[in-house]
Amino acid sequence: MAATRTIDSDIRPISDLRNKFAEIADYVQGGRPVIFTRNGYGCMVTMSYETYKNLNDPVMSELNRADALCENDPRHYTRAQSLKILKERRDARRKVHS
């Protein structure tokens, strides 16, 4: 059975999990899940750990999406830049009050 590609995932027979594990592991690191079939019916889905975490943590997923948008827009700070600025301000206040 040949693999069938869809827009958001790859559909493969369950035997590919055993026979092509390394290829599938590399593929899911790109953020796209693989749907496995048994006897022509869907039986399981495999995805990267990062994708799994984002599915299970919608707040982090939204923050990551916002960071990605901010990286290319100089009018906005990313989360890391914002935290750095806040820590610098906190440290400056501590020095004043010491």
C-alpha positions in Angstrom: 0.0 0.0 0.0 1.5 3.4 -1.0 1.5 6.3 1.3 -1.2 8.9 0.6 -0.4 12.5 1.3 -3.1 14.9 2.5 -2.8 18.6 3.3 -2.1 18.3 7.0 -0.8 14.8 7.5 0.5 11.7 5.9 -1.6 8.5 5.8 0.4 5.2 6.0 -0.2 1.6 6.7 0.6 0.5 10.2 3.4 -1.7 8.9 5.3 1.4 8.0 5.7 2.2 11.7 7.8 -0.9 12.0 9.5 -0.8 8.6 10.2 2.9 8.2 10.3 4.1 11.8 13.4 6.5 11.3 11.8 8.1 8.2 8.5 8.6 10.1 10.3 10.0 13.2 12.1 12.6 11.0 8.9 13.4 9.1 6.9 14.2 12.2 9.6 16.6 13.5 8.3 18.9 10.7 5.1 19.4 12.7 2.9 17.2 10.6 1.2 14.1 12.1 1.2 10.7 10.5 -2.1 8.7 10.5 -1.7 5.0 10.5 -4.3 2.6 9.1 -5.0 -1.1 9.8 -7.0 -3.0 7.2 -7.9 0.4 5.5 -9.2 2.1 8.6 -7.5 4.7 10.8 -6.1 3.2 13.9 -3.6 5.7 15.4 -1.8 9.0 15.0 1.9 9.8 15.6 3.2 13.3 16.0 6.3 15.0 17.3 6.5 15.8 21.0 6.5 19.5 20.3 3.2 19.2 18.4 1.8 17.1 21.2 2.7 19.7 23.8 1.2 22.5 21.7 -2.1 20.5 21.3 -2.2 20.0 25.1 -1.3 23.6 26.0 -3.3 26.1 24.0 -1.9 29.0 25.9 1.7 28.1 25.1 0.6 27.4 21.5 -0.8 30.9 21.2 2.3 32.5 22.8 4.5 30.6 20.4 2.4 31.8 17.5 2.6 35.4 18.7 6.3 35.1 19.1 6.6 33.9 15.5 4.7 36.9 14.3 6.7 39.3 16.5 10.1 38.0 15.3 9.5 39.6 11.9 7.8 42.7 13.1 10.1 45.3 14.7 7.1 47.1 16.3 6.6 44.2 18.7 8.8 42.4 21.2 8.9 38.6 21.4 8.3 36.9 24.8 12.1 36.5 25.3 12.7 40.2 24.6 9.8 41.2 26.9 11.1 39.1 29.7 14.6 40.5 29.3 13.3 44.1 29.4 11.2 43.3 32.5 14.1 41.7 34.3 16.4 44.7 33.5 13.8 47.1 34.9 13.4 44.9 38.0 17.1 44.8 38.6 17.3 48.6 38.1 14.6 49.2 40.7 16.4 46.8 43.1 19.6 48.9 42.8 17.7 52.1 43.5 16.1 50.7 46.6 19.2 49.0 48.0 
